[in-house]
Amino acid sequence: MNKLRSVFPAILAVLFCTQPLLISCEKDRQHPVPDVVIDFNFNVLHYNLSNPGLSAQFSREESGGYRGIIVYRLSMDEFRAYDRACPHEPHAANCLVSISASSAVLAEDDCCGSVFILTDGSVLEGPSDFPLKAYRTVFNPATNRLRITN
């Protein structure tokens, strides 16, 4: 029993010292969707985003982003914007994350089956280990214009 007592503090010290390294490595993993410059500005009323809980999607040609953009209206003054490239297979030629037909708060990739929650971009199900790539949003309620940047 005395031997265990003398080893136990050493084990705790090793775990305590290595835990920050493990957490730090997890945080440092780079998101698999490539960084691209984005500066997209539009009137939310033109895209049926007048109320919280509504979402819209845009092609890359319309909005920029790596594969286009999905926008979700979280509240009257808050929006979330995500790239339509699936983090599981961002370079797959014919695969795009799209708003779910069953819910405006979900988005799914038909190729890999990943499902994401648009309130925060997190993975609900599927093989993706990463959330959707998020972009910054700035809303001007006086003009109903939303600007999406990175």
C-alpha positions in Angstrom: 0.0 0.0 0.0 2.9 2.4 0.8 4.4 1.8 -2.6 1.1 2.8 -4.3 1.0 6.0 -2.2 4.5 6.9 -3.4 3.7 6.3 -7.1 0.2 7.9 -7.1 1.5 11.5 -6.8 3.9 10.9 -9.7 1.0 9.5 -11.9 -1.1 12.6 -11.0 1.8 14.9 -11.9 2.3 13.3 -15.3 -1.4 13.5 -16.1 -1.7 17.1 -14.8 1.3 18.2 -16.9 0.4 16.4 -20.1 -3.3 17.3 -20.2 -2.7 20.9 -21.4 -0.6 19.5 -24.2 -3.3 17.2 -25.4 -6.0 19.9 -25.2 -3.6 22.3 -27.0 -3.0 19.8 -29.8 -6.8 19.4 -30.3 -7.3 23.2 -30.5 -4.4 23.6 -33.0 -5.8 21.2 -35.5 -6.5 23.3 -38.6 -10.0 23.3 -40.1 -10.0 21.2 -43.3 -12.0 23.7 -45.3 -9.4 26.0 -47.0 -9.3 29.7 -46.1 -10.6 32.0 -48.9 -11.3 35.7 -48.8 -15.0 36.5 -48.4 -16.8 39.8 -48.4 -20.5 39.3 -49.2 -23.2 41.9 -48.6 -26.9 41.5 -49.2 -30.4 42.6 -48.1 -31.8 39.8 -45.9 -35.4 40.6 -46.9 -34.7 39.6 -50.5 -33.7 36.1 -49.4 -36.6 35.3 -47.0 -34.5 35.8 -43.8 -37.0 38.2 -42.2 -37.5 36.1 -39.0 -35.3 34.1 -36.6 -35.1 30.4 -37.5 -35.0 31.0 -41.2 -32.0 30.1 -43.4 -30.8 30.6 -47.0 -28.0 29.2 -49.1 -25.9 30.7 -51.8 -23.7 29.3 -54.5 -20.0 30.2 -54.6 -20.6 32.3 -57.6 -23.2 34.4 -55.7 -21.5 34.8 -52.4 -17.9 33.6 -52.4 -16.6 31.2 -49.8 -14.9 28.0 -50.7 -18.1 26.2 -51.8 -20.8 28.9 -51.2 -22.5 30.0 -48.0 -25.4 29.1 -45.7 -26.9 31.8 -43.6 -29.1 31.2 -40.5 -30.9 33.9 -38.7 -30.4 33.2 -35.0 -32.3 36.2 -33.6 -33.6 39.6 -34.9 -30.0 41.0 -34.8 -27.8 37.9 -35.0 -26.9 35.7 -38.0 -24.6 32.7 -38.5 -22.8 32.1 -41.8 -21.0 28.9 -42.8 -19.2 27.6 -45.8 -21.1 24.9 -47.7 -18.0 22.7 -48.0 -18.3 19.7 -45.7 -15.4 19.5 -43.3 -15.3 15.7 -43.8 -14.6 15.9 -47.5 -14.1 19.6 -48.4 -12.6 18.9 -51.8 -15.2 16.4 -53.0 -16.2 17.7 -56.5 -20.0 17.3 -56.4 -20.7 17.5 -52.7 -22.2 20.5 -50.9 -23.7 21.0 -47.5 -27.3 22.2 -48.0 -30.2 23.2 -45.8 -32.2 20.2 -44.7 -35.5 19.7 -46.4 -37.0 18.7 -43.0 -35.7 21.6 -40.9 -34.2 25.1 -41.6 -32.0 24.7 -38.5 -30.2 21.7 -39.9 -27.8 21.3 -42.9 -26.6 18.1 -44.4 -24.1 16.7 -46.8 -25.7 14.0 -49.0 -22.3 12.6 -49.9 -21.0 11.6 -46.5 -24.2 11.9 -44.5 -22.9 14.5 -41.9 -25.7 16.6 -40.4 -24.9 20.0 -38.8 -26.8 22.4 -36.5 -27.0 25.9 -37.9 -27.3 27.7 -34.6 -23.6 27.0 -34.0 -22.3 24.9 -36.9 -21.7 21.8 -34.7 -21.9 18.2 -35.9 -25.2 16.5 -35.1 -24.3 13.2 -36.8 -22.1 11.7 -39.4 -18.4 11.2 -40.0 -17.3 14.8 -39.8 -14.9 15.5 -36.9 -15.2 19.3 -37.4 -18.0 21.8 -37.3 -18.9 23.8 -40.3 -16.4 26.6 -41.1 -17.9 29.8 -39.8 -17.6 33.3 -41.1 -18.2 36.7 -39.4 -21.5 38.5 -39.8 -22.4 42.1 -39.2 -26.0 43.1 -39.5 -27.3 46.7 -40.1 -31.0 46.6 -39.0 -31.6 50.1 -40.4 -30.9 48.8 -43.9 -31.6 45.1 -43.4 -28.1 44.4 -44.9 -25.9 41.6 -43.7 -22.2 41.6 -44.4 -20.3 38.3 -44.2 -16.5 38.4 -44.0 -13.6 36.4 -42.6 
